[in-house]
Amino acid sequence: MGIERHKDLIDINQELWHRKPILQTVYTDLYRTMQGYLSSAPGTNLELGSGMGTIHEVMSDCLRTDLFHYPWLDAVENAYSLSFEDGSISNLMMVDVFHHLRYPGNALDEFLRVLTPGGRLILMEPGLGLMGRIIYEWMHIEPVGKANDVRWFAPEGWSPNEMDYYAAQGNATWIFTRSNFSEQLGSWKIVEIKRIAALAYAASGGYSGPQLYPTVAYPLIKSFEKVLQLFPSIFTTRLMVVLEKKS
């Protein structure tokens, strides 16, 4: 399946974005959570896979990029081959992008290259608590994948321009919450691995499912999340990963 599949999904999501206002609310809240972990190191704030560009609701100085050109974005970027100079990025952020990277080791090496010492990589990804497994395995169109299926590096001779469509929603959980890949993460300082009971997001249906509560009930659902947060192994549906480039 070609990389055009990503563009097809962006086009579909754009239509849903305007028809489903709750999406703007839940994504803005995700960005606010990420904002609390920004590094103060000098450099540019960058988002990969910006989609609808909502990050500007929270971080107006962030460069918004994606694989394809859209008028509301600032640039086209490939996560495996970024156009930025070494050590020029202070914070590199992604929401639901990491699990589309078939070769996470190659991508992480490229992120290390462009980040300044003390700069941070901040990821917001599917999280596989019990509720997360039910949602992502049974109710989502993308596969969850298995830890043993993660291919850290691309085969010899591979080019970043050969990107194809890939999805494994469990990859952040397999890589960052288990010890399997701790050696490969040796160049990073782990600042935070935060399991989030994002019920308001999950019950919004995201881009692929029905909205299960009226928009006016959003504050109530967010309050209920605080209780669910006490039981992360059961109610986690989101995983935030904050890594810092070691000085």
N, C-alpha and C positions, 0 to 999 in steps of 0.2 A: 504494500500500500504506500503510495507516494506521499511526499511532503505536502502535496496539494490538499490532503485530508485535513491538515491543520488549518489551512485557509478556509476550507469549507466550514469547519467548526466555528471559526471566528465570525464568518458571515452569518451563520445561524444564531450565534450568541448575540450579535449586534441587534438582530431583530427582536430577540427575547428581552434584551436589555431595556428596550424602549416600551415593551408591552408589560413588563413585570417590575414595577418600581421597587419592590422589596429587595431586589438584587443590589441596587445602588446603596441601600442602607446597610446590608450585611457585609458587603465588600468594604465600604468605608470603615466599618467597625474593625474588620480584620487589619486594615492598614493602620488604624490608630493603635492597635496592639503592637504591631511591628515597629511603629514610630518610637515607642518607649524604649527600644533597644538600639537605636542608632548610635554609631560611633561618632565621636567628635574629632576624629582624625581628619586632617586636611584632604581635600579632594572633591570629586563629583559624586552626587547621589545618582544611582542608575537603577532602573528596573528593566528586567528582561521579561518578555511575554506580557506586555502591558494590556493587551486586549482592548477594553473600552477606555483605558486611560484614567480610571477612577482615582489612582493614587494622587492626582493633583488636588483632589478634595481635601487631602490631609498634608501632603508634602508638595507644595507648588513648585519647588526648585528641582524636582527629580526629573531626570531625562527618561522619557517613556519610549520604549523600543519594542519591536516584535520582528518576526521573521518576514513579514510582508508589510508593504507600505499602506498606511491609512492616514487620511488628512489630519486626524487629531493626535497622531504620534510624532515623535521628534526624529526618529531614525530607524533604519532597518539593521538588525544585528543578529548574528549567529552565535549562540552560546559557546560553541567550540572554537570560534575564531573571532574574537572581539576586535573592534577597530581602535580601541583605546591604548594609550601608552602604558608602559610598565609603571605600577605604583601610582596611578592617577585617579583611582576610584576609592572613595571613603566608605560607601555603603552600596552593596549590590543586593537588590531585593527581587524575589520571585514569588508569585502566588500561583500554585497549581501548575508549575512549569517543570520542576525538578523530576517529577515522575514521567515526563515525556523525554528525558535524556537517556538514550539507550546506553551510553558509555559514561557513567557518572565520574569516573576517574579522570577522563580527558577534560570534561567540563570543569571539575574542581581545580585541576592544574591551571586551566586558563583563568579561572576566577582568582587564584592566588597570584598570577602574573599581574593582573590589572589592579588588584587591591594594594593600597598603601599599607605599610606596617601598622598594625592596630586597626585597620579597616575591617569591616564586618560583612559577612554573607548572611542574609536573613531570609529564611524560607518559610512559607506557609503551605502546608501540604495535607493531604488526607491523613488522618490518624486512626489507627486500628485498635481502638478499644472494642468491647463486645458490640456496642451499638454501631461503631464505625464499620466493623466487619459486615454487619447485617446490611447497612446502607450501601457500602461500596461493592460488596460481593453480589448482592441480590437485587439491588435497585439502581445500579449505575451501569452505563453502557460500556465503560472501560474496564479492562481486566485488572485484578489486584496484583497478580504475579506471585512469585515465590522467591524467598531469599536465595535459594540455590541457583536461580536463573539469572541473577544479577551478573552482568559482564562488565567488569570494572574498566578495562581499557579496550579500545577498538583494535581490531586485527591489524597487522602490519600492512601498510599500503593504503589504509583507509583515509579518505579525505573528508573534512568537515562539510564540503559541498555535497556529499553523498547522503545527507540526512534523509531519513524516511519517517513515516509515521510510526510512533512507538508510544505505548502507555503501560505502566505498571504501577498502580496507585499505592501499592504497599512499599515501594522502594525506600521512601524516607524512613518508614518504621523499621525495615530490615537493616538499613545502613546505620542509622543514628541512635537506635535504642537497644541495639544488641552489640555483642563484642566481636562479631564476625569481621568487621571492617575497621576495628580500632587502629590497627597498624597502618592502614592506608590513610588514616586521618591524622597522622602524626605531625603534619605541618600546621595543623589548626589547633587553636585553643577553643574548647567547647564552653561557650558562655551560658547557653541555656538550651535545654530540650524540654519544651513546655507542652504537656498534653492538655488539650482544651476541649471541654464539653460544649462544642458549638451547636447547641440544639437549635438556636434561632436560624443559623445557616442551614443545618441539615433539614429542618422542617420547612424551610423556604422552598425546597425542591431544587435549589441551584438552577443550573441551566437545563437540566435534563429531566426534572421531575415536577410533580404538581406542588403548589403551595398549600401547606396543610394548616395554616392559621391565617386569620385576617390580619392585614397590615397593622391595624390599630392595636393589636395584641402584642406587637413586637417588644415593647418595654417589659411587659409581664413575662414573656418567654425569657428575656435576658435576665430577669431577676431569678427565675427558676433555675437558670444555668448555674448560679452560685452554689446551689445545693448539689446539683449533679457533679460539680467540679470536685466535690469531696470523694468521689468514687471514680477515679480516672480509668481504672482497668475495665470498668463497665461502660462508662458514658463518653469516653474520648471519641471525637469524630474529626478533630483537627490536631495537627502536630506543627508547632513552630520550632524551628531549629535556628540557633544563632551561633555562628562560628566566627572566630576572629583570627586574622592572619598574625602569626607570631612575629614579634619584632626581631 
